[in-house]
Amino acid sequence: MPISTKKGDKGYTGLLGGRRVPKYHLKPETYGTLDELNSFIGMARATSKDKKVRKILFHIQNHLFIIGSELALSGGERDLLKGEITQKEVGWLNRLSSDFEKLLELTPGFVIYGETQISSLLDVARAVTRRVERLVAKLRSQKMLSNLKILEYLNRLSDVLYLLARYEEKKAHVKPKHPSYSKV
């Protein structure tokens, strides 16, 4: 299959199932932002020196492809999907979150990002996850989301990415900095 379909030159794109929509439609906007998230996670995976973190991020990237196909679905043709996000994937993120919270014993409060390159990439991925989550919530409000587990997954994913960033900082023997709220 060629990389270019040469069908989007007039500002429209095809959804999974064949329906054509403007490229600015909420569906391509959402799965395009999801693709951006997947790219940042890929950059973080390529940067991390920790085998466990790389394995987790690879697993997440596979989940994001599943979410992307679910979001690109034009209607009820769920038989076109090769998978879907379920409670199993949400539960996996919940377990990761619990495990890392116990390991890290974090101080409550906001963190100033940018202590290491890998933690910064994970923090950017977390912020993009939140943007995708807002777009998916909008899809839901407009009755264009059939799998509500996607919203739950994205919410848990942002927590896991935050914890992975703090984990990478801990491994680098860097303590997170907290805002001081003092005037300069």
DRENLUM-169029 format. One record per residue: residue in three letters; x, z, y of N, C-alpha, C, O, CB in turn. Coordinates in steps of 0.05 Angstrom, whole numbers. Each point is the difference from the previous one (the first is absolute). Glycine has a CB too. Example, Ala and Ser with C-alpha at 12.3 -4.5 7.8 and 13.67 -1.06 7.14 Angstrom:
% DRENLUM-169029
   residuo     n_c1     n_c3     n_c2    ca_c1    ca_c3    ca_c2     c_c1     c_c3     c_c2     o_c1     o_c3     o_c2    cb_c1    cb_c3    cb_c2
       Ala      264      156     -114      -18        0       24       18        0       24       21       13        0      -59       12      -23
       Ser       31      -39       44       16        1       24      -15       14       22       10        4       22       14      -47      -35
//
This chain:
% DRENLUM-169029
   residuo     n_c1     n_c3     n_c2    ca_c1    ca_c3    ca_c2     c_c1     c_c3     c_c2     o_c1     o_c3     o_c2    cb_c1    cb_c3    cb_c2
       Met       17        0      -24      -17        0       24       18        0       25       18       17        2      -55        7      -27
       Pro       32      -42       43       17       -1       24       -6       24       18      -22       12       -1       23      -62       -1
       Ile       18       57       19       -2       23       18      -21       -6       22      -14       19        9       62       -7      -18
       Ser      -51      -37       17      -19       -7       21      -24      -15      -11        4      -19      -15       34       17       48
       Thr      -62       11      -27      -24      -14       -8       -8      -21       20      -16      -18       -6        1       59      -18
       Lys       26      -39       49       -6      -18       22      -30        0        7      -11      -20        9       50       -8      -23
       Lys      -52       51        9      -28        2        6       -6       20       23      -23        3        8       13      -14      -56
       Gly       31       24       58       -4       21       20        7       -9       28        0       16       19        8       17      -53
       Asp       -3      -59       38       10      -10       26      -22        1       22        6       -2       23       26      -27      -48
       Lys      -57       32       17      -21        0       20      -10       29        5      -21        4       13        7      -49      -28
       Gly       30       65        7       -6       28        6      -19       13      -20      -11       21        6       18      -33       40
       Tyr      -10        0      -69      -17       13      -21       17        4      -25       20      -13       -4      -61       -9       22
       Thr       32       41      -34       14        6      -25      -20        5      -22      -23        6        6       62       14       19
       Gly      -31      -23      -50      -18        3      -22        2       28      -12       22       10       -4      -19      -59       -5
       Leu      -26       61        3       -1       25      -14        0       -5      -30       -6      -22       -9      -18       44       47
       Leu       30       -2      -53       -1       -2      -30      -30       -4       -7      -17       17        5       58       13      -12
       Gly      -46      -53       -5      -28       -7       -5       -8      -25       14      -21      -12       -5       10       59       -2
       Gly       28      -56       27       -4      -26       13      -11        0       28        3      -20       14       -9        4      -59
       Arg       -7       37       53      -12        1       27       22       -3       21       22       12       -2      -60       17      -14
       Arg       33      -44       37       19       -4       22       -9       17       24      -23        1        7       35      -48      -23
       Val        7       60       29       -5       17       23       21       -5       21       22       -9       -7      -44       45      -22
       Pro       17      -29       54       21       -3       20       23       20       -6       -5       21      -12      -30      -34       47
       Lys       59        5      -28       23       17       -6       -1       27       15       13       19       -8       14      -61        1
       Tyr      -43       43       28       -3       26       14      -22       17      -11       -4       22        9       21      -45       32
       His      -31       14      -62      -21       15      -14       12       26      -10       24        2       -6      -48      -44       -7
       Leu        8       63       11       10       26       -8       13        0      -27       19       15       -5      -56        5       32
       Lys       28      -36      -46       12        0      -27       29      -10        1       17       15       -9      -62      -24      -10
       Pro       51      -15       30       28       -8        1       17       19       18       24        4       -5      -38      -51       -3
       Glu        2       58       29       14       19       17        8       24      -17       23       10        3      -48      -25       38
       Thr        8       24      -58        5       24      -16       20       -6      -22       20       15       -3      -66        2       12
       Tyr       42      -38      -24       20       -5      -22       26      -10       11       21        1      -13      -58      -10      -19
       Gly       37       -3       56       26       -7       13       15       25        8       25        0       -2      -46      -43       19
       Thr        7       63       -7       14       25        7        9       14      -25       21       13        0      -49       -9       41
       Leu       13       -6      -63        9       10      -25       26      -13      -10       17       13      -11      -65       -3       -1
       Asp       50      -36       17       24      -15       -7       24       10       17       22        3      -10      -50      -43       -2
       Glu       23       46       37       20       12       17       10       27      -11       23        5       -2      -43      -28       42
       Leu        0       39      -49        7       26      -12       17       -4      -25       20       14       -4      -63        5       21
       Asn       35      -38      -34       15       -6      -24       29       -8        6       19        7      -14      -62      -21       -9
       Ser       47       -1       45       26       -8        8       17       23        9       24        2       -7      -43      -46       21
       Phe        8       63        1       15       24        8        7       17      -24       22       11       -2      -46      -12       46
       Ile        5        3      -63        6       16      -24       22      -14      -16       17       14      -11      -64        3        9
       Gly       47      -44        1       22      -14      -13       26        5       14       21        3      -14      -53      -38        0
       Met       32       36       40       25        6       15       10       28       -6       24        5       -4      -38      -37       40
       Ala       -5       51      -38        8       27       -7       10        2      -28       20       14       -5      -55        3       37
       Arg       23      -32      -50        9        0      -28       28      -11       -2       16       10      -15      -63      -15       -1
       Ala       52      -16       31       27      -13        0       21       18       13       24       -2       -6      -46      -43        7
       Thr       14       63       16       18       17       15        6       26      -15       22       11        2      -39      -31       41
       Ser       -3       31      -57        3       26      -13       21       -2      -22        3      -19      -15      -50       30       25
       Lys       63       11      -12       20        2      -21      -10       16      -23       13        3      -20       23       -7       55
       Asp      -60       15      -33      -12       18      -20      -17      -17      -19      -19      -13        7       19       52       26
       Lys        8      -38      -59      -14      -16      -20      -30        8       -3      -17      -17       -3       61       13      -22
       Lys      -49       30       27      -28        9       -2      -17      -10       23      -22      -10       -4       38       51      -19
       Val       -5      -40       47      -15      -11       24       -4      -30       -3      -22       -9        5       42       45       24
       Arg        0      -50      -37       -3      -30       -4      -22       -6      -21      -15      -18        4       64       12        8
       Lys      -50       22      -33      -20       -5      -21      -28        6       11      -19      -16       -5       53       28      -31
       Ile      -37        9       51      -26        7       12       -9      -22       19      -23       -9       -1       34       58       -4
       Leu        8      -58       22       -7      -21       20       -7      -26      -14      -18      -14        9       48       36       24
       Phe      -17      -29      -55       -6      -25      -15      -28        2      -11      -16      -19        1       64       13      -12
       His      -55       30        0      -27        4      -11      -21       -3       22      -21      -12       -4       41       43      -31
       Ile      -14      -19       58      -19       -3       23       -3      -29        8      -22       -9        6       35       55       10
       Gln        9      -61      -15       -2      -28        8      -19      -15      -19      -15      -17        9       62       19       10
       Asn      -45        4      -45      -19      -13      -19      -29        7        6      -17      -17       -1       53       18      -34
       His      -40       25       42      -27        8        8      -10      -15       25      -23       -7        2       32       52      -22
       Leu        9      -49       39       -8      -14       24       -8      -29       -5      -18      -11       13       49       40       12
       Phe      -19      -42      -45       -8      -27       -7      -29        1      -12      -16      -18        6       64        4      -15
       Ile      -54       34       -6      -27        3      -11      -20        4       23      -21      -13        1       40       33      -44
       Ile      -12       -2       62      -17        5       23       -4      -26       16      -22       -7        8       38       55       -6
       Gly        6      -63        2       -2      -25       15      -19      -20      -13      -16      -12       15       63       19       -1
       Ser      -47       -9      -40      -19      -18      -13      -28       10        3      -19      -16        3       55        2      -36
       Glu      -40       40       31      -27       11        4      -10       -5       28      -23       -6        4       33       42      -38
       Leu        8      -33       54       -8       -5       28       -5      -29        5      -16       -7       18       42       47       -4
       Ala      -13      -58      -28       -3      -29        5      -25      -11      -14       -7      -24        4       57       21        0
       Leu      -63       19      -20      -23      -10      -15      -22       -6       20       -7       15       18       19       13      -58
       Ser      -24      -52       36      -20       -9       20      -28       11       -5      -16        0       18       43      -41      -14
       Gly      -32       50      -28      -26       11       -6        1       18      -24       19       16       -4      -41      -56       25
       Gly        3       37      -38       -2       16      -24       13      -11      -25       -6        9      -22      -36        7       41
       Glu       60      -35      -16       13      -13      -23       22       17      -11       23       -9       -1      -35      -36       19
       Arg        6       70      -26       21       19       -9       14      -10      -25       22        9       -6      -48       28       26
       Asp       14      -56      -35       13      -11      -24       25      -16        7       16       -6      -17      -61        5       -5
       Leu       48       -6       48       24      -15        9       25       19        2       22       -9        1      -52      -23       23
       Leu       25       58      -23       21       20        4       15        5      -26      -11       -1      -22      -15       22       59
       Lys       52      -17      -35       17        7      -23        2       30       -3       12       10      -20       14      -52       25
       Gly      -36       57       14        1       29       -1      -16       12       23       -9      -15       18       54       13      -41
       Glu      -47       28       23      -13       13       23       12       28        2       10       12      -19      -52      -39       14
       Ile       40       38       29        9       28        5      -21       19      -10      -24       -3        7       52      -12       33
       Thr      -20       34      -56      -19       19      -12        9       29        6       20        4       14      -32      -38      -50
       Gln       -2       53       25        8       28        3       27        5      -13       14       18        8      -63       -5       -8
       Lys       56      -29      -20       27        3      -13       22       -3       21       19       16        0      -38      -34      -43
       Glu       18       -3       59       21       -5       21       -1       22       22       21        9        9      -24      -59      -19
       Val      -21       58       18       -3       21       20       11       26      -12       14       15       14      -55      -38        6
       Gly       35       29      -45       10       24      -13       30        0       -1       13       21        3      -55      -18      -29
       Trp       54      -26       20       30       -2       -1       12        8       27       19       15        1      -23      -52      -36
       Leu       -8       27       57       10        7       27       -4       30        5       17       13       12      -27      -60        4
       Asn      -13       58      -25       -5       29        4       21       16      -14       10       20       11      -59      -29       -8
       Arg       56        2      -28       21       14      -15       27       -2       14       15       20        2      -41      -28      -45
       Leu       33      -16       52       25       -4       15        1       18       24       20       13        6      -17      -60      -22
       Ser      -25       47       31       -1       16       25        4       30       -7       15       13       14      -46      -47        6
       Ser       17       44      -40        3       28       -8       29        6       -8       11       21        7      -59      -20      -21
       Asp       59      -18       -2       28        4      -10       20        1       23       17       18        0      -30      -41      -43
       Phe       11        4       61       19       -1       23       -5       23       19       19       11       12      -17      -60      -17
       Glu      -27       57        9       -6       23       18       14       26      -11       12       15       15      -56      -36       -1
       Lys       42       25      -40       12       23      -13       31       -1        3       13       20        5      -52      -17      -38
       Leu       50      -27       28       29       -3        2       11        4       28       21       11        3      -25      -43      -41
       Leu      -11       23       58       10       -1       27       -5       26       16       17        7       17      -24      -55      -18
       Glu      -14       62       -5       -7       24       15        2       -4       30       17       12       14       -1       16      -53
       Leu      -32      -47       49        2       -8       28      -10       21       20      -19       15       -6       14      -62      -10
       Thr       17       47       39      -10       16       23      -23      -15       12        2      -24        6       44       45        2
       Pro      -69       -7       -3      -22      -14       13        7      -10       28       17       12       14      -49       16      -41
       Gly       20      -49       36        4      -11       27        9      -29        0        5      -11      -21        6       57       35
       Phe      -11      -57        9        9      -28        4       30       -3       -4       15       19        4      -54      -26       28
       Val       47      -16      -39       28       -7       -5        8      -23       19      -16      -19        3       14       35      -52
       Ile       25      -14       60       11      -23       15       14      -18      -19       18        8      -14      -12       20       56
       Tyr      -15      -53      -44       10      -19      -19       27      -11        8        7        0       24      -54      -12      -36
       Gly       63        2       -7       24      -14        6       26       14       -9       21       -6       10      -45      -12       28
       Glu       22       37      -56       24       14       -9       18      -16      -18       24        2        1      -51       40        2
       Thr       15      -59      -20       16      -18      -16      -13      -27       -1      -24       -3        7       40       41      -36
       Gln       -2      -59       22      -11      -26       -1      -23       -2      -20      -21      -11        6       65       -8        7
       Ile      -40       30      -37      -21       -2      -21      -24       16        8      -23       -9       -5       58        3      -30
       Ser      -31       30       46      -24       16        8      -15      -14       22      -25        1        1       48       42      -15
       Ser       -9      -56       32      -13      -15       22      -17      -23      -11      -22       -5        9       60       17       21
       Leu      -27      -27      -50      -15      -21      -12      -25       10      -14      -22      -12        2       64      -14       -8
       Leu      -40       48       -7      -23       12      -13      -20       10       20      -25       -1       -5       54       15      -34
       Asp      -20       -4       62      -18        9       21      -15      -24       13      -23        2        7       53       37        2
       Val      -16      -62       -6      -13      -24       10      -21       -9      -20      -22       -7        7       64       -7       18
       Ala      -35       14      -51      -19       -8      -21      -25       19        1      -22       -9       -4       60       -9      -25
       Arg      -33       44       33      -23       19        2      -18       -7       24      -24        0       -3       53       35      -18
       Ala      -17      -42       44      -16       -7       23      -16      -26       -5      -23       -2        9       57       25       21
       Val      -22      -42      -43      -14      -25       -6      -22        5      -20      -21      -12        1       63      -15        8
       Thr      -37       46      -28      -21        7      -19      -24       11       15      -23       -7       -7       58       18      -28
       Arg      -31        5       55      -22       11       16      -15      -22       14      -25        1        2       51       41        5
       Arg      -12      -63        2      -13      -23       13      -17      -15      -20      -23       -7        6       60        3       27
       Val      -26        0      -57      -16      -14      -21      -24       17       -7      -22      -10       -3       64      -11      -15
       Glu      -39       47       16      -22       18       -6      -22       -3       21      -24        0       -7       56       32      -16
       Arg      -25      -33       48      -20       -3       22      -15      -27       -3      -24       -1        3       52       29       28
       Leu      -13      -49      -38      -13      -26       -4      -18        0      -24      -22      -12        1       62      -10       20
       Val      -32       35      -43      -16        1      -24      -26       17        6      -21       -7       -9       62        3      -21
       Ala      -38       25       46      -23       16        8      -20      -18       16      -24        3       -3       52       39        4
       Lys      -17      -60       15      -17      -18       15      -14      -19      -19      -24       -6        4       55        9       37
       Leu      -16      -13      -61      -13      -17      -20      -23       14      -13      -22      -11       -4       66      -12       -5
       Arg      -40       49        2      -21       16      -12      -24        2       18      -23       -3       -9       58       29      -17
       Ser      -30      -20       52      -22        3       19      -16      -26        3      -24        1        6       51       34       18
       Gln      -14      -57      -29      -14      -26        2       -9      -10      -27       -7      -24       -3       34       13       43
       Lys      -27       29      -60       -9       -6      -27       15      -23      -13      -12      -16      -15      -33       32       29
       Met       71      -18       -9       17      -20      -12       20       12      -19       19      -13       -8      -24      -15       49
       Leu        1       53      -49       18       13      -19      -16       10      -24      -19       16        3       50       -2       35
       Ser      -24      -25      -61      -16        8      -24       13       23      -16      -13       13      -15       -3      -60       13
       Asn       42       51        6       14       21      -15       10       22       19       20       -3       14       -5      -30      -49
       Leu      -30       55       36        6       22       19       26       15       -8       11       15       16      -60      -11       -7
       Lys       58       -8      -34       25       13       -8       24      -10       16       21       13        2      -40       -7      -49
       Ile       16      -30       58       22      -11       16        5       18       25       23        5        6      -35      -52      -21
       Leu       -9       56       28        3       18       23       14       25       -9       18       10       14      -59      -29        8
       Glu       32       31      -44       12       24      -10       30       -4       -7       16       17        6      -61       -3      -24
       Tyr       50      -36        5       28       -7       -7       18       -1       25       22       11        1      -38      -37      -42
       Leu        7       12       61       16       -4       25        5       27       14       21        4       11      -40      -51       -6
       Asn       -2       64       -5        3       26       12       22       16      -14       17       13       12      -65      -14        2
       Arg       47        1      -41       20       15      -15       28      -13        2       20       13        0      -56        1      -32
       Leu       36      -41       34       25      -14        2       15        8       26       25        4       -1      -44      -42      -24
       Ser        5       41       47       14        9       24       13       27       -3       22        5       10      -54      -32       17
       Asp       19       45      -42       12       26       -5       25       -2      -17       20       12        6      -66        8       -4
       Val       45      -37      -23       23       -3      -18       23      -13       15       23        9       -4      -54      -14      -35
       Leu       26      -14       56       22      -12       15       13       20       19       24        0        3      -47      -45       -6
       Tyr        6       61       16       11       22       17       18       18      -16       22        7        8      -63       -9       21
       Leu       32       10      -53       15       19      -17       26      -14      -10       21       13       -2      -63       10      -11
       Leu       41      -48        6       24      -15       -9       20       -1       23       24        2       -5      -51      -29      -27
       Ala       18       24       56       18       -1       23       14       27        3       24        1        5      -53      -35       18
       Arg       14       56      -25       12       26        2       19        6      -24       20       14        3      -61        2       23
       Tyr       34      -26      -49       17        3      -24       26      -14        4       22       11       -6      -63       -9      -23
       Glu       40      -27       40       25      -14        5       17       15       21       25        0       -3      -48      -44       -7
       Glu       11       56       30       15       16       19       13       24      -13       23        7        5      -54      -22       31
       Lys       16       28      -53       10       24      -14       25       -8      -17       20       14       -1      -66        7        0
       Lys       44      -43      -13       22      -10      -17       25       -6       17       22        3       -9      -55      -21      -24
       Ala       28        9       58       22       -6       18       10       25       15       17       -1       17      -35      -46      -12
       His        6       71      -12        7       25       12       -5        0       30       15       11       16       20       -4      -51
       Val      -58      -20       42       -8       -1       28      -26       15        2      -19       -5      -15       42      -40       23
       Lys      -25       63       11      -24       15        5      -17      -15       20       10       -9       20       12       53      -30
       Pro      -48      -47        5      -17      -13       19       -1       15       26        0       24        1      -28      -42      -38
       Lys       27        3       59       -2       11       27      -29        2        7      -16      -19       -6       62        1       19
       His      -53       39        0      -28        4       10        0       -2       30       19        8       13      -30       21      -53
       Pro      -11      -40       51       -2       -1       29        2       27       13      -10       20      -10      -19      -60        6
       Ser       43       41       27        3       26       13      -20        3       23       -5       22       10       54      -22      -22
       Tyr      -60      -22       21      -19       -1       22       11       12       26      -15       10       17      -22       -7      -51
       Ser       63       -4       36       12       10       25        5      -24       19        3      -22       -8       19       61      -16
       Lys      -22      -33       50        5      -21       20       30       -5        1       17       18       -2      -58       -5       28
       Val       48      -38      -21       28       -9        2        9        5       28       24       -6        6      -30      -28      -42
//
